[in-house]
Structure formats: structure tokens, C-alpha cells
Amino acid sequence: MTLKQRAKNITYVAGLAASISVGSLFVAPKANALTFFTQTASFSNQVTELAGTPVLTLDKYNPQPGEIVTDVKFTITATLSSSGTVTNTAANPQTFTVSVIPSQFDLTPSANAPIALQTYSPLASFTRIGRTTYNNMAPNTPTPFGPFTINNNASPIIVTFSQPTDIAGFLGTGTFSFEPFTEIFTGVSGGGGNVATNITTLASASITVEYNGTSNPPTVPFEFSSNLGIGSFVGIMFGLSWWKRKCQIQKTKS
């Protein structure tokens, strides 16, 4: 084999190895599933009735370059607690039953909220908060009622928006809000109308919003992949083997 032929073969193998090695330096990272932003708005132990306040305010999310929001998830919980006293105002002992029931506990989106939102009722209407039967209660003797508590912590309302048209309403700058409304019913069965109640009901609510999606960062140079590294090694060894065989053939011919 002439020096010119050997130089040509060496150049070919070196070029093959270089092209494979350089290709392995550029790896496009895979998209990662992420929670970009989480926020909670809440209030606790507010005396009912509630008529639009306290307002629960949450932030929209402004995606960063490469971020794609694929869903917006809401988790809503609420609590109602009732306690107080009951008094028999009749001249004689009486037996009667007192119940406290929410006929309304709603969280309603304010006017500036995304149109995908609707009114949510975390505690079903007419789910009794508490009930007590008083047997032969003496007259004019205030007697405790409760405390009683109900909540939906074990089964919160979970709402997820994944349609692009719905998600668009939650993106960008600014805020949106929910307004609470309650209507608590106190009922007395028996007692002939001669029962006085002094019962307070407290309301609590919490709304958590999560912005979830994927992130596609730009291609990162000089980051090796194990698969590409193996491919490069195999390619180089194949090239060297080919070159060796060709050298032997040329030597035989000469």
C-alpha cells in the first residue's frame, strides 16, 4: 500500500469517528412533567352569614419560555361549625329537637374570573351540621348546643381544566377571585314556639390552584448520552476493523 493510500484511509476513519463523536455532543432533552406554580387562598372561622366576603383571590400564571401548561387543577375544601345555647322559654319543662342545616354554602367566581369556572358547593345543601333532642328541659335554663362540625376534607371538590381554550383564561398576568355565600337554617321541632336559640355558625374555606405542564428547554451542547456514546464506540471500532482489513488486502496485492 502506498503512503498516499494509507493517508486516505486514515483520513476516512478519522472523519467517521469525528462525525459520530461530534453528533453525540448535542442532545435534545426530553420534556419534563412539572408543577409550575401552586397557590392557596383561604379564610377560617368567619361568622355566618357570608354575603360575598371574605374574597378568595388567586393569581394567574405567566408561562416562561419553553413551558407549556397542560392542565389547571383546583382543590376546594370547606368547613361549617355550629355551637351555642338553647333555652326553653315556656313556663313548664318541654321536649323538643334543634337542628342546624346549611341550605347554601357556595363559592362563586367573581366577574373577572375565567369563564371556565362556575359556582362550587363544597358542602351539599341540607347536609345537617348538628342536631340535639332536649328531654324535659327546665324553663329558662340555657343549655349547650354542640359544638358540631362538618367538612369535606376527606372528599374535596377537585376540578381539572385541560382544554386549551379553558386553560387560556388562567394564563397571563392578573388575578381572579371567588366570593362566598351562606344561608344557615336553624330549626326547632316541638316546644310550641317557646324555644330560644343562640347558636353561631362559623365557615371556613380553602381553594388551591395548580398549574401543571411540560418544559421543553433548548438543546444543550456538550451533554453526552449513554446510548450515543455506545453508538460512537461501535462506529469507531467498525471503522478501524474495515481499515485493517483493507490494509491486509492491499498488502496481499502488493
N, C-alpha and C positions, 0 to 999 in steps of 0.2 A: 504494500500500500504506500502510495506516495505521501509526502508530507502535506501536500495540498488536500488530498482526500481525507487524511486524518483530521486536519483542521476543520474541514467542512462538517465531518461527523460530530466532532466535539461541539462545534457551534450549534448544531441541530439539537443535541441532547441538552445543552445548557439553556437554549431557548425554551425547550419543552418544560424543563424544571422551573425556570423563572416564571413562565406564564401561569403554571399551576400554583406556585408559591404566592405570586402577587395576587392571584384571584382569591386565595384563602385569606387575604388581609382585609377584605371588605365583606362584612356580614350584615345583612338586614335583620335587626332584632324583631322578634315576634311581638305582636300586640299583646299587652298585658291587661287582664281584667282588674279594674280598680274601683274603689270608692273614692271619688274626688273630694267630696265635701259632705259633712253631716252637721245638722244643726237642730236644736230642740228649743221650742218655746213652750212655756207652761205657766200656770198660776195655781195657787194652793189655798184651800180653806177660805174661799170667798163666800160671804153670806148671801144666800139667795133671797130675792130673785135677781138673776142676771139679765140685763137688757142691752147686750152689745158690748159690754166691758167686763173684765179687762181684755183688751185685744191681744191676740196671739200673732206676733209678727215674725216672718221668716224671710231669709234672703234668697234671691235668685242666684244662679251660678253662671259665671262668665268663663267658658272653657278656655284653657290655654292652648297654644299651638300644638297640634298633634293629638289633642284629646277629643274623643267622640262620646257624648253622653248617650247611652243606650236605654236607660230607664231612670225614672224618678219615683222613689218609693216613700210612702207616708205610713207612719205607725201612730195610731191615735188611741190614747187611754183616758179614762175619766173615773172619778170617784164622787159619791154622794154620801154624806154622813149626817145623821139626824139625832138630836138629843134635846132634852128639856124636861118640863114637868106637865102633869095633868092634874086638874082639880075638879072634884065633884062639888058643884055649886047648889045642889038640891039640899033640902032640909034633912033627908034621910039617906042612909047608905044606898049605893047603886052599883049595879054590874053593867059594864059596857066595854067596848073594844075601840082602841085608837090605832089607826094605820096612817103611815106616811108613804106616798107614792109619787114618783115623778111622771107627770103627764107630758113633759117636754124637757129634754136636755140636748140641745143642738149646737153644733159648731158650724157656722155659716160663713162661706167665703165673702170677703168684703168686695166692694165694687172694683177694686184694682187687681183682683186675683185672676190667675189664668182661667180661661173658660172651661178647661177640662175638670176643674174642681166642682164639687157640689156640696150640699149640706150633709153633714155626717152626724149620726146619733150614736155615740159610743155606748150608751146605756139605753136599752129598749124601753120604750114608753110603757108605763104601768107595771114595771118591774118593782115590786114593793121594796122599800128601803127597810122598814121595820113595822112591827105590829105587836101590840100588847093588849091582853084582856085583863081588866081590873075587876076583881070579885068583891062585892060588898064594900066598896071603897067608902070610907067615912067622909062626911061632909067637910068641906073647907080645909082639906089636908093635901097640900101639894105633894104629888108622888112622882118619882123619876120615870121618864120615858127614855129608853135607850141607855147608852149610845148604840146606834145601829149604823152599819157601813156596807155599801155595795160598790163594786168596781169591776172593770173588765180587764184587769191586768193579766189574767191567765189566757184571755182570748181577745187581744186587742184588734181593732179595725186595722187591716193592712190593705193599702191601695197602691198599686203599681201602674205607672203610665209608661208604655213602651212604644206607642205610635209616634213617629217623628212629628206629626202635626201637634200632638199633645205636648211632647217634650219641649217644642219650640217656645211655648208660653212660659216655661220656667227658666229659660236661659237669658243671659244678659245681665244688666245691672238693675238695681232697684229691689224692692221688697213686695211682699203680698201678705195678707192678713186673714185671720179667722175671727169671727165675733161670736161670743157665747150667749145663748138664750136658755132660760129655765122657767119651768112652771111646776111648782111642787104642790101636790094636793094632800091636805090633812083631813082625814075622815073619821067621824065618830059614829059607831053603831051602838044604839041603845042610849040610855041616860036621859031620854026625853028632852034633849036640848039643854040640859043642865050640866054641861061639862065644858070647862075652860081649858084650852091648851096653850102652852107657852113653849113651843118647840122651834128650834133653829136648825136649818139645814145648810150645810156647807158644801160647796162644789169645788172640785179640783179637776184640771185637765192638762194633758201634755200631747204635743204634736212634734214628731221627729221626722225630718225630711233627709233622704239620702240621694245624692247624685252619683250614679254608677255608670261605668262605661269602659272604654278601652283607650289605651295610649299607644300611639304609633310614632316613636322617636325616629329622627333621621338615621340613615345608615351610618354606622360607626366604623371608621377606618382603624386598621391595626388591631382588630379583635379576632382572634383565631377561633375556629370551630373545630371540635374533635373530629367530626365527620370529614371536613375539608382537609384537616391535617393528615388523616389516613389516606384520603384520596391523593394528596400531593405525594406522599411517600410511595404509594403503589405506582403512580405515574412515573416518578423518577427511577424507581427500580426497573420498571418495564423499559424505559428508555436506555438505561445502562446495559440491560440484557441484550436489547436489539443491537446496540452499538458493538458489544463484544462479539456477537455472532457475525456481524458484518465484517468486523476486523479479521475474524478467523477465515471467512470466505475469501476475502481479498488476499490474505496471506497464502492460502492454498493456491489461488490462481497465479500468484506471482512465483 
